[in-house]
Amino acid sequence: MNHSLHLTINGTAHEIVLDDPRVTLLDLLRERLDLTGTKKGCDRGQCGACTILVDGRRVVSCLSLALSFDGADILTIEGLARDGELHPVQAAFIAHDGFQCGYCTPGQIMSAVGLISEGQAEGDVERVREGMSGNLCRCGAYAGITEAVIEAHGAMTQADREKAA
């Protein structure tokens, strides 16, 4: 039995037919849509490498059935940069060496974007660490990640103030 699914992914509308209702959002993105920036780490929802934004909220895509998100707006790491310019979180990760091997980086960045949009990254290092605790880094780049999130929050807040003025 086939199941029809309508998604907007990185600003592009997709109509997808699934022949298996057990397909995860992660597998749909990576295997059917060739959006391989979202990583499959533990495949158990424990590492955060597969974090994406669904309707603006952080979602661990390896545990999420694709059919559950019919009509959703999905943002992956591939859709974060705009017009050839890095998102402030991506730029801050580079500036603060918020990565080493890079495997967890897409999930870390997407989680950071979600954390900032949730208003949970307001310059408090401990709050940022707690908010990012669902994303593991085997290399231990946590200091750079935390600094990057705090800097990106400041840059995004400043940009919002400038747009409002």
C-alpha positions in Angstrom: 0.0 0.0 0.0 1.4 3.4 -1.0 1.2 6.5 1.2 1.4 10.0 -0.2 3.3 12.7 1.7 3.6 16.4 1.1 6.6 18.2 2.5 8.3 21.5 2.0 12.1 20.8 2.4 14.5 23.8 2.3 11.8 25.9 0.7 11.0 23.4 -2.1 7.6 21.5 -2.2 7.9 17.8 -2.5 5.2 15.2 -3.1 6.5 11.8 -2.1 5.0 8.4 -2.3 6.1 5.9 0.3 5.6 2.2 -0.1 6.6 1.5 3.5 5.0 3.5 6.4 8.1 2.7 8.6 10.5 5.0 6.7 12.1 7.5 9.0 12.5 11.1 8.1 16.3 10.6 8.2 16.2 7.8 5.7 13.8 9.7 3.4 16.1 12.7 3.4 19.3 10.8 2.8 18.2 7.9 0.6 15.3 9.2 -1.4 16.1 12.9 -1.6 19.9 12.8 -1.6 20.1 15.3 1.2 23.1 13.6 2.9 24.2 16.5 5.1 22.0 15.2 7.9 24.0 12.4 9.4 23.0 8.9 10.7 25.0 8.5 13.9 23.6 6.1 16.5 20.2 5.6 14.7 18.7 5.5 18.3 18.1 9.2 19.0 21.0 9.5 21.4 23.7 11.4 19.6 21.8 14.3 17.8 23.8 13.9 14.5 20.4 13.7 12.6 18.9 16.9 14.1 16.8 19.0 11.7 14.2 21.6 12.1 10.6 20.7 11.5 8.2 23.7 11.5 11.0 25.6 13.4 11.4 23.0 16.1 14.4 20.6 16.6 13.7 17.0 15.7 15.8 13.9 15.9 15.0 12.6 12.5 16.2 9.0 13.0 13.3 8.4 15.4 10.7 10.2 13.4 8.4 8.5 11.0 8.2 10.5 7.7 4.4 9.9 7.5 4.0 11.8 10.8 5.1 15.0 9.1 2.7 15.3 6.2 2.4 19.0 5.4 5.5 20.0 7.4 8.1 22.6 6.6 11.6 21.0 7.0 14.9 22.7 7.2 18.1 20.7 6.8 21.8 21.8 6.9 21.7 22.1 3.1 19.0 24.8 3.2 20.6 26.9 5.9 22.9 29.2 3.9 21.1 31.8 1.7 22.3 33.3 -1.5 25.8 31.9 -1.1 26.2 33.4 2.3 26.7 31.2 5.4 24.1 31.4 8.2 25.4 33.2 11.3 25.6 29.9 13.2 27.7 28.3 10.4 30.1 31.3 10.3 30.4 31.2 14.1 31.2 27.5 14.1 34.1 28.2 11.6 35.3 31.2 13.6 35.4 29.3 16.9 36.6 25.9 15.6 33.3 24.3 16.7 34.2 21.1 15.0 37.0 18.7 14.5 36.1 15.6 12.4 32.9 17.3 11.4 30.6 14.3 11.5 28.3 15.8 14.2 28.6 19.4 12.9 25.4 19.4 10.8 23.3 18.2 13.7 25.1 20.6 16.1 24.5 23.5 13.8 20.8 22.7 13.3 20.4 22.2 17.1 22.1 25.6 17.7 19.8 27.3 15.2 16.8 25.8 17.0 18.1 26.7 20.4 18.6 30.3 19.4 15.2 30.6 17.8 13.6 29.1 21.0 15.3 31.9 23.0 17.4 29.5 25.0 20.9 30.8 24.1 20.9 34.2 25.7 24.6 34.4 26.5 24.5 32.0 29.4 27.2 29.3 28.9 25.5 26.8 31.2 22.2 27.3 29.5 23.7 26.8 26.1 25.5 23.6 27.3 22.2 22.2 28.7 20.3 23.1 25.5 22.9 21.5 23.3 23.3 18.4 25.6 21.4 16.2 23.1 24.1 16.6 20.6 27.3 14.6 21.2 30.7 15.3 19.8 33.2 12.4 20.0 36.1 14.8 19.4 35.2 17.0 22.3 34.8 20.3 20.5 32.3 21.5 23.1 34.1 24.7 24.1 34.2 25.9 20.5 30.6 24.9 20.0 29.4 26.8 23.0 31.4 29.9 22.0 29.9 29.7 18.5 26.4 29.4 19.7 26.8 32.5 22.0 28.4 34.5 19.2 25.8 33.5 16.7 23.0 34.4 19.1 24.6 37.9 19.5 25.0 38.3 15.7 21.4 37.2 15.0 20.0 39.4 17.8 21.9 42.4 16.3 20.7 41.6 12.8 17.1 41.4 14.1 17.5 44.8 15.8 18.9 46.3 12.6 16.0 45.0 10.5 13.5 46.4 13.0 15.1 49.9 12.9 
